[in-house]
Amino acid sequence: MIVKPNCKVNLGLNIVRKRIDGYHDLETVFYPAGLCDIVEINPSADGRFCFSASGLKIPGDQATNLCVQAYELMREHFNIPPVDIHLQKIIPVGSGLGGGSTDGAYTLKALNEMFNLGMSNDHLKAFASRLGSDCTFFIENIPSFAKGRGEILEKVDVGLSGLYLLIVIPQVHVSTAEAYSIIQPGRPAASLKEIIKLPLSQWKANMINDFEDPVCRKFPIIGQIKEMMYSKGAVYSSMSGSGSAVYGLFNEVPVTEGLFPGCFVWISSQLK
C-alpha cells in the first residue's frame, strides 16, 4: 500500500498559556497543503518489521520516527503482523509543516485499512494524539481550528479557492523547544475563529504567528523571505508553525526564479 502524507501550514498561531504539564495551550488554524511525502507499506518479506527511508536526511534514531511509533502503537492493540515500511522523505524536516506528524498519522490510517481493523476516525484520532500534538489533524485532514496542544479540532471554512500557495524554506533549523522558550504566552485580542472569516486583504493586519517576531530576530532570512513574498504580490504571508518555512498566498502563479537561492521552493496548483 502506498500513501502520500501531505503537510500543513498554520494560518495564525497564538500561544495562549504554559500548562503545568510543561506543554503550551495554543490556538491556530491548520490548513492542508499538497506537498507530500510517500510511505509504502508491504507485508514483511522475512517475518520481521523493517523501516527504511530515502530522500531528505532524517535526523535522530530510527526508533523515534513516527512511522515506526505508529506501527508499534497499532501492534500493541491489534494482532497485526510485521510489515516493511519505506518512507520517501520530501517534506523538509523541522520546517514547521508537520512532516513527521503527517507520516505518523498516515501510517495509522494505512495500517487500519490494510488490515481491515475497522477503526473510526475518532479512534484513529485518539491513537494519533499519542504520537504527537499535530498528528490528530492529519486523520481527517480538513481545514481546522485547533486548540489545546493542537489536538482539539473544529472544522472551519477557509476561503482560499483559486489562490496559489508558495512555500519557501531557508537552510536554517529552528528548534521548537527554543522557539517556545523565547515567547511570552498571552491570550490574543481576537480569536482566530473570527479572524479567519475576515476578507483575505485584512489578514496581514490581524492574523499573526506568535513565534514569528522572535524567530525572525534570530534568523533574519525568514523575515526577508516574507517581505520578498509581499513585494512579489502575496496577499498574505507568514511563517508556519515555529519555522523555518514561510508561505505566501497569491492570486496568480508566483514567479520565483532567482529569488530564493539555496532555499527549498514549492508552489501549489490552484487551491480548491
C-alpha positions as CSV (number, residue, x, y, z in Angstrom):
1,M,0.0,0.0,0.0
2,I,1.3,3.5,-0.9
3,V,0.0,6.7,0.7
4,K,1.1,10.3,0.3
5,P,1.1,12.1,3.6
6,N,0.7,15.9,2.9
7,C,2.0,18.8,5.0
8,K,0.1,21.7,6.6
9,V,0.5,25.4,7.1
10,N,-0.6,27.4,10.1
11,L,-3.0,30.2,9.4
12,G,-2.1,32.2,12.5
13,L,-0.7,30.8,15.7
14,N,-1.3,32.1,19.2
15,I,0.4,30.7,22.3
16,V,-2.2,31.2,25.0
17,R,-0.5,29.9,28.1
18,K,2.0,27.4,29.5
19,R,0.5,24.5,31.2
20,I,1.6,22.8,34.4
21,D,2.5,19.7,32.4
22,G,5.1,21.6,30.5
23,Y,3.1,21.9,27.3
24,H,1.5,25.0,25.9
25,D,-2.1,25.7,25.1
26,L,-2.4,27.3,21.6
27,E,-4.8,28.4,19.0
28,T,-4.2,28.0,15.3
29,V,-5.9,27.1,12.1
30,F,-4.4,24.1,10.3
31,Y,-4.7,24.2,6.5
32,P,-3.7,21.1,4.5
33,A,-1.1,21.7,1.7
34,G,-0.2,19.5,-1.3
35,L,3.5,19.0,-0.6
36,C,3.7,15.3,0.3
37,D,6.0,12.5,1.5
38,I,5.5,9.0,0.2
39,V,5.0,6.0,2.6
40,E,4.9,2.4,1.2
41,I,3.8,-0.4,3.5
42,N,4.0,-4.1,2.5
43,P,3.8,-7.4,4.3
44,S,7.2,-8.3,5.7
45,A,9.5,-10.1,3.4
46,D,11.2,-12.1,6.1
47,G,8.8,-12.1,9.1
48,R,10.4,-9.1,10.8
49,F,9.4,-5.5,11.0
50,C,11.6,-3.3,8.8
51,F,11.7,0.5,8.4
52,S,13.8,2.2,5.7
53,A,13.9,5.8,4.4
54,S,15.3,7.6,1.4
55,G,15.2,11.2,0.1
56,L,15.9,14.0,2.5
57,K,18.0,13.1,5.6
58,I,16.0,12.4,8.7
59,P,18.0,13.1,11.9
60,G,17.6,11.1,15.1
61,D,17.3,7.4,15.9
62,Q,15.1,5.3,13.6
63,A,13.1,4.2,16.6
64,T,11.8,7.8,17.1
65,N,10.4,8.0,13.6
66,L,6.7,8.4,13.8
67,C,6.1,5.8,11.2
68,V,7.8,3.3,13.4
69,Q,6.0,4.6,16.5
70,A,2.6,4.4,14.7
71,Y,3.3,0.7,13.8
72,E,4.3,-0.1,17.4
73,L,1.2,1.6,18.7
74,M,-1.1,-0.4,16.4
75,R,0.8,-3.6,17.2
76,E,0.2,-3.1,20.9
77,H,-3.6,-3.0,20.4
78,F,-4.2,-5.3,17.4
79,N,-2.8,-8.6,16.3
80,I,-1.1,-7.2,13.1
81,P,1.9,-9.0,11.5
82,P,5.3,-7.5,10.8
83,V,5.5,-5.1,7.8
84,D,8.1,-3.4,5.7
85,I,7.7,0.4,5.8
86,H,9.6,2.7,3.4
87,L,9.5,6.5,3.7
88,Q,10.5,8.7,0.8
89,K,11.1,12.0,2.7
90,I,10.2,15.0,0.6
91,I,8.8,17.5,3.2
92,P,11.9,19.2,4.8
93,V,12.4,18.2,8.4
94,G,12.0,20.8,11.1
95,S,10.2,23.3,8.9
96,G,7.0,23.8,10.8
97,L,5.0,22.0,8.2
98,G,4.1,18.9,10.2
99,G,6.1,16.5,8.1
100,G,6.8,13.9,10.8
101,S,3.3,14.2,12.2
102,T,1.6,13.5,8.8
103,D,3.9,10.5,8.3
104,G,2.7,9.0,11.6
105,A,-1.0,9.8,11.0
106,Y,-1.0,8.3,7.5
107,T,0.8,5.2,8.8
108,L,-2.0,4.7,11.3
109,K,-4.6,5.2,8.6
110,A,-2.8,2.9,6.1
111,L,-2.5,0.1,8.7
112,N,-6.1,0.4,9.6
113,E,-7.1,0.0,6.0
114,M,-4.5,-2.7,5.2
115,F,-5.6,-5.0,8.0
116,N,-9.3,-4.1,8.0
117,L,-9.1,-3.1,11.6
118,G,-12.4,-1.1,11.4
119,M,-11.1,1.9,13.4
120,S,-13.3,5.0,13.2
121,N,-11.8,8.5,12.7
122,D,-12.4,9.2,16.4
123,H,-10.5,6.1,17.3
124,L,-7.6,6.9,15.0
125,K,-7.5,10.5,16.4
126,A,-7.1,9.1,19.9
127,F,-4.2,7.0,18.7
128,A,-2.7,9.9,16.7
129,S,-2.8,12.2,19.8
130,R,-0.4,9.7,21.5
131,L,2.1,10.2,18.7
132,G,2.2,14.0,18.7
133,S,0.1,17.1,19.0
134,D,-0.2,17.8,15.3
135,C,-0.9,14.2,14.3
136,T,-4.6,14.3,15.1
137,F,-5.2,16.9,12.4
138,F,-4.0,14.7,9.6
139,I,-6.6,12.0,10.3
140,E,-9.4,13.9,8.7
141,N,-7.1,16.4,7.0
142,I,-9.5,19.3,6.6
143,P,-9.1,23.0,7.5
144,S,-9.5,23.1,11.3
145,F,-9.4,25.4,14.2
146,A,-7.1,23.8,16.8
147,K,-6.7,24.4,20.5
148,G,-5.2,22.7,23.5
149,R,-1.9,21.2,22.3
150,G,-3.3,21.2,18.8
151,E,-5.3,18.0,19.2
152,I,-8.7,19.6,19.9
153,L,-10.1,20.3,16.4
154,E,-13.1,22.1,15.0
155,K,-13.8,22.2,11.2
156,V,-13.7,25.8,9.8
157,D,-14.4,27.2,6.4
158,V,-11.4,28.9,4.8
159,G,-12.0,30.7,1.5
160,L,-8.7,30.2,-0.4
161,S,-10.2,28.7,-3.5
162,G,-8.5,29.9,-6.7
163,L,-5.3,31.1,-4.9
164,Y,-1.8,29.6,-5.2
165,L,0.4,28.6,-2.2
166,L,4.1,29.2,-2.3
167,I,6.3,27.6,0.4
168,V,9.9,28.6,0.8
169,I,12.3,27.0,3.4
170,P,15.7,28.5,4.1
171,Q,18.6,26.4,5.2
172,V,18.2,27.2,8.9
173,H,16.9,24.9,11.6
174,V,14.6,26.4,14.2
175,S,14.4,24.3,17.4
176,T,10.8,24.0,18.5
177,A,11.8,23.9,22.2
178,E,13.9,27.0,21.8
179,A,11.1,28.8,19.9
180,Y,8.8,28.1,22.8
181,S,11.4,29.3,25.3
182,I,11.6,32.8,23.8
183,I,7.9,33.7,23.5
184,Q,5.6,35.2,26.1
185,P,2.2,33.5,26.1
186,G,-0.9,35.6,26.2
187,R,-4.5,35.4,25.0
188,P,-5.0,37.3,21.7
189,A,-7.4,40.2,21.4
190,A,-9.4,38.4,18.8
191,S,-9.9,34.6,18.2
192,L,-8.5,33.1,15.0
193,K,-12.0,31.6,14.5
194,E,-13.2,35.2,13.9
195,I,-10.1,36.5,12.1
196,I,-10.3,33.6,9.6
197,K,-13.7,35.0,8.5
198,L,-12.3,38.4,7.6
199,P,-11.5,39.2,3.9
200,L,-8.1,37.9,2.9
201,S,-6.9,41.5,2.4
202,Q,-7.3,42.1,6.2
203,W,-5.3,39.1,7.3
204,K,-2.0,40.8,7.2
205,A,-3.1,43.4,9.8
206,N,-4.9,40.9,12.0
207,M,-3.5,37.4,11.8
208,I,-0.2,36.7,13.4
209,N,2.1,33.9,14.4
210,D,3.4,34.5,17.9
211,F,6.7,32.7,17.0
212,E,7.4,34.8,14.0
213,D,9.0,38.0,15.5
214,P,11.4,36.3,18.0
215,V,12.4,33.7,15.4
216,C,13.0,36.3,12.7
217,R,15.2,38.2,15.1
218,K,17.4,35.2,15.4
219,F,17.1,34.2,11.7
220,P,16.6,37.4,9.7
221,I,16.4,35.4,6.4
222,I,12.9,34.2,7.5
223,G,11.6,37.8,7.6
224,Q,13.4,38.6,4.4
225,I,11.6,35.8,2.6
226,K,8.3,37.0,3.9
227,E,9.0,40.6,2.7
228,M,10.1,39.3,-0.7
229,M,6.8,37.4,-1.0
230,Y,4.8,40.6,-0.3
231,S,6.9,42.5,-2.8
232,K,6.1,39.9,-5.4
233,G,2.3,40.2,-4.8
234,A,1.4,37.9,-1.9
235,V,-2.0,38.6,-0.5
236,Y,-0.9,37.1,2.8
237,S,2.4,35.7,4.0
238,S,3.5,34.1,7.3
239,M,5.9,31.7,8.9
240,S,4.4,28.3,9.5
241,G,4.5,26.8,13.0
242,S,7.7,27.6,14.8
243,G,9.5,27.8,11.4
244,S,11.5,27.8,9.3
245,A,9.1,27.5,6.4
246,V,7.5,30.7,5.1
247,Y,4.4,30.6,2.9
248,G,2.6,33.1,0.8
249,L,-0.9,33.2,-0.8
250,F,-1.1,34.6,-4.3
251,N,-3.8,35.4,-6.8
252,E,-1.5,34.4,-9.7
253,V,1.1,31.8,-10.0
254,P,4.2,33.4,-8.3
255,V,7.4,33.7,-10.3
256,T,10.3,32.6,-8.1
257,E,13.2,32.1,-10.5
258,G,16.3,33.6,-8.9
259,L,14.5,34.9,-5.8
260,F,15.3,32.4,-3.2
261,P,18.8,31.0,-3.8
262,G,19.7,28.0,-1.6
263,C,16.1,27.6,-0.4
264,F,13.6,24.8,-0.8
265,V,10.8,26.2,-3.0
266,W,7.4,24.6,-3.7
267,I,4.3,26.0,-5.5
268,S,0.9,24.5,-5.3
269,S,-1.6,24.1,-8.1
270,Q,-4.7,26.3,-7.8
271,L,-6.3,25.8,-4.4
272,K,-9.8,24.4,-4.3
